C-alpha cells in the first residue's frame, strides 16, 4: 500500500487530451492528479501552488511551450520531475527537452498502463528515454557537429569535420563530462558547478544517451579517445 499517492500535474493545450489523461491516471491509486494546465505559464503557477512530484508536459503550447516551462520549473523547483509527453518525434525536441532537465520523454501513443508505470518510475528516480528515440538521438547528435542542447533548429552538418561537440553536448554537459573524467562524484560536481545533485544526474543521463555509453568509465574513455577533453 502506498499511503500517499504521488502528486501529478498534467500540462497540455488540448482539452480532450488533458481531460482524458486526468480520467485515466486518476484511476490509479498511486497517482493523484493535483492540477491541469493548458500552457507552460499556467503550469508554473500550478507548480508553485500544488508542488507536484511529477509534471507530464506537452511541448507545443501557446504562451509558453513545454521546453521553456521545463527549464523554468527546474530552476525554481529542481526536485519536481518532468516527463515530456508529445506526438513529435523530431530529435531537436528531444535534445531540447533533455537539455532543459526533463527526466523522460514519451509519445502520446503509449498505452495508459505503461504511462502510469513510467510516471511512477520517474517519481522513484528513474529516467525514461524510449530506446528507439535514444538511438535516433545518438545518430543525429553524431551527424550534427554543431548540435547543442540549446539549438532547437539545428540541422545535421555531416559535411563538416567532427569536433568536440560532435555528440551534441551542451556547454554545461561538456563541463559535467570534464568533471566525470576528473573522477568527481555527483555531489562534488554539483558543488563545483553550483547545481543540484538532481540536475547533475539529469545531465549525466543525457551525456550517456548522447554518447551511447553506460557508465562513467565508458564516457571518460570515449571522451579521451575522441579528443573531447
C-alpha positions as CSV (number, residue, x, y, z in Angstrom):
1,X,0.0,0.0,0.0
2,X,1.2,3.5,-0.8
3,X,-0.2,5.8,1.9
4,X,0.4,9.0,0.0
5,X,0.0,8.9,-3.8
6,X,2.4,10.8,-6.0
7,X,1.1,14.3,-7.0
8,X,0.9,14.7,-10.7
9,X,0.4,17.9,-12.8
10,X,-0.9,17.5,-16.4
11,X,0.1,20.1,-18.9
12,X,-1.5,20.0,-22.4
13,X,-3.1,22.7,-24.6
14,X,-5.8,20.2,-25.9
15,X,-8.7,19.9,-23.6
16,X,-9.6,16.4,-24.7
17,X,-6.1,15.0,-24.1
18,X,-5.8,16.8,-20.7
19,X,-9.2,15.5,-19.5
20,X,-8.6,12.0,-20.9
21,X,-5.3,11.7,-19.1
22,X,-6.9,13.1,-16.0
23,X,-9.6,10.4,-16.0
24,X,-7.2,7.5,-16.9
25,X,-4.4,8.4,-14.5
26,X,-6.7,9.3,-11.6
27,X,-7.9,5.7,-11.6
28,X,-4.5,4.6,-10.4
29,X,-4.5,4.5,-6.6
30,X,-0.8,5.5,-6.6
31,X,-1.4,8.7,-8.6
32,X,-3.2,11.8,-7.6
33,X,-3.8,14.5,-10.3
34,X,-3.4,17.7,-8.4
35,X,-3.7,20.2,-11.3
36,X,-4.4,20.7,-15.0
37,X,-2.7,23.4,-17.1
38,X,-3.2,24.5,-20.8
39,X,0.2,26.1,-21.2
40,X,3.6,26.5,-19.6
41,X,2.7,29.8,-17.9
42,X,-0.2,28.2,-16.1
43,X,2.0,25.2,-15.3
44,X,4.5,27.4,-13.4
45,X,1.6,28.8,-11.3
46,X,0.3,25.3,-10.6
47,X,3.8,24.1,-9.6
48,X,4.0,27.0,-7.1
49,X,0.6,26.3,-5.6
50,X,0.4,22.5,-5.8
51,X,4.1,21.4,-5.5
52,X,3.6,18.3,-7.7
53,X,6.1,15.4,-7.6
54,X,5.9,14.9,-11.4
55,X,4.8,17.1,-14.3
56,X,3.5,15.5,-17.5
57,X,4.4,18.2,-20.1
58,X,3.3,18.8,-23.6
59,X,5.8,20.5,-25.9
60,X,3.8,22.6,-28.4
61,X,1.6,25.1,-26.5
62,X,0.7,28.7,-26.8
63,X,2.0,31.4,-24.4
64,X,4.9,29.2,-23.1
65,X,6.0,25.9,-24.7
66,X,7.0,22.8,-22.8
67,X,10.7,23.2,-23.2
68,X,10.8,26.7,-21.7
69,X,8.4,25.7,-18.9
70,X,10.6,22.7,-18.1
71,X,13.7,25.0,-17.9
72,X,11.9,27.4,-15.5
73,X,10.4,24.6,-13.3
74,X,13.9,23.0,-13.0
75,X,15.4,26.4,-12.0
76,X,12.7,27.1,-9.4
77,X,11.9,23.6,-8.1
78,X,14.7,21.2,-9.1
79,X,13.1,18.4,-7.1
80,X,10.0,18.4,-9.4
81,X,10.5,15.7,-12.1
82,X,9.3,16.4,-15.6
83,X,8.2,13.9,-18.3
84,X,7.7,15.3,-21.8
85,X,4.6,13.8,-23.5
86,X,4.3,14.6,-27.1
87,X,3.3,13.3,-30.6
88,X,6.5,14.8,-32.1
89,X,9.5,12.5,-32.7
90,X,11.8,15.2,-34.1
91,X,15.1,14.9,-32.5
92,X,15.6,18.6,-31.8
93,X,12.7,18.5,-29.4
94,X,14.2,15.5,-27.5
95,X,17.5,17.2,-27.3
96,X,15.9,20.4,-26.1
97,X,13.7,18.7,-23.5
98,X,16.6,16.7,-22.0
99,X,18.8,19.8,-22.1
100,X,16.1,21.7,-20.2
101,X,16.3,19.0,-17.5
102,X,13.4,16.7,-18.3
103,X,13.7,13.2,-16.8
104,X,11.8,11.5,-19.5
105,X,10.3,11.7,-23.0
106,X,7.2,9.7,-24.1
107,X,5.0,9.6,-27.1
108,X,1.2,10.1,-26.7
109,X,0.6,6.8,-28.4
110,X,1.8,5.0,-25.3
111,X,-0.6,2.6,-23.5
112,X,-2.2,4.1,-20.3
113,X,-0.8,1.3,-18.1
114,X,2.7,1.9,-19.5
115,X,2.3,5.7,-19.0
116,X,1.3,5.2,-15.3
117,X,4.2,2.8,-14.8
118,X,6.6,5.4,-16.4
119,X,5.3,8.2,-14.2
120,X,6.0,6.0,-11.1
121,X,9.4,5.1,-12.4
122,X,10.4,8.7,-12.8
123,X,9.0,9.6,-9.4
124,X,11.3,6.9,-7.9
125,X,14.3,8.5,-9.5
126,X,14.5,6.8,-12.9
127,X,14.8,8.3,-16.3
128,X,12.6,7.5,-19.4
129,X,14.0,7.6,-22.9
130,X,12.5,5.1,-25.3
131,X,15.2,3.0,-26.9
132,X,14.3,3.9,-30.5
133,X,14.4,7.6,-29.6
134,X,17.7,7.2,-27.8
135,X,19.2,5.6,-30.8
136,X,17.9,8.3,-33.1
137,X,19.2,10.9,-30.7
138,X,22.7,9.4,-30.7
139,X,22.8,9.1,-34.5
140,X,21.5,12.6,-35.0
141,X,24.0,14.0,-32.5
142,X,26.9,12.3,-34.2
143,X,25.8,13.7,-37.6
144,X,25.3,17.2,-36.3
145,X,28.8,18.6,-35.5
146,X,27.3,21.9,-34.4
147,X,24.3,20.5,-32.5
148,X,23.9,21.6,-28.9
149,X,21.1,21.1,-26.4
150,X,20.2,24.8,-26.7
151,X,19.9,24.9,-30.5
152,X,16.3,24.0,-31.3
153,X,16.6,24.1,-35.1
154,X,20.0,22.6,-35.6
155,X,20.4,20.9,-39.0
156,X,22.7,17.9,-39.5
157,X,26.1,19.1,-40.6
158,X,27.6,15.8,-41.7
159,X,29.8,17.5,-44.3
160,X,31.7,19.3,-41.5
161,X,34.5,17.6,-39.6
162,X,33.6,16.2,-36.2
163,X,34.5,18.5,-33.3
164,X,34.5,18.3,-29.5
165,X,30.7,18.8,-29.5
166,X,30.1,16.1,-32.2
167,X,27.6,14.3,-29.8
168,X,25.5,17.4,-29.5
169,X,26.6,18.0,-25.9
170,X,25.7,21.4,-24.5
171,X,28.4,23.6,-22.9
172,X,27.1,22.6,-19.4
173,X,27.2,18.9,-20.4
174,X,30.8,19.3,-21.6
175,X,31.7,20.8,-18.1
176,X,30.0,17.9,-16.4
177,X,31.9,15.4,-18.7
178,X,35.2,17.1,-17.7
179,X,34.3,16.6,-14.0
180,X,33.4,12.9,-14.6
181,X,36.8,12.4,-16.3
182,X,38.4,14.0,-13.3
183,X,36.8,11.4,-11.1
184,X,34.4,13.7,-9.3
185,X,31.2,12.2,-7.8
186,X,27.7,13.7,-8.3
187,X,27.9,15.7,-5.0
188,X,31.4,17.1,-5.9
189,X,30.2,18.0,-9.4
190,X,27.1,19.7,-8.0
191,X,29.2,21.8,-5.6
192,X,31.8,22.7,-8.3
193,X,29.2,23.8,-10.9
194,X,26.7,25.3,-8.5
195,X,24.0,22.8,-9.5
196,X,21.7,20.5,-7.5
197,X,22.6,16.8,-7.5
198,X,19.3,16.0,-9.3
199,X,20.3,18.4,-12.1
200,X,23.8,16.8,-12.3
201,X,22.1,13.3,-12.6
202,X,19.9,14.7,-15.4
203,X,23.0,16.0,-17.3
204,X,24.8,12.7,-16.8
205,X,21.8,10.7,-18.1
206,X,21.7,13.0,-21.2
207,X,25.5,12.6,-21.7
208,X,25.3,8.8,-21.5
209,X,22.4,8.8,-24.0
210,X,24.1,11.2,-26.5
211,X,27.5,9.4,-26.3
212,X,25.9,5.9,-26.3
213,X,27.7,4.8,-23.2
214,X,26.5,3.0,-20.0
215,X,28.7,4.5,-17.2
216,X,31.4,7.0,-16.2
217,X,34.3,4.8,-17.2
218,X,33.0,4.4,-20.8
219,X,32.1,8.1,-21.0
220,X,35.6,9.1,-19.9
221,X,37.3,6.6,-22.2
222,X,35.3,7.7,-25.2
223,X,35.9,11.4,-24.5
224,X,39.7,10.9,-24.2
225,X,39.8,8.7,-27.3
226,X,38.0,11.3,-29.4
227,X,39.9,14.2,-28.1
228,X,37.0,15.9,-26.4
229,X,38.9,16.7,-23.1
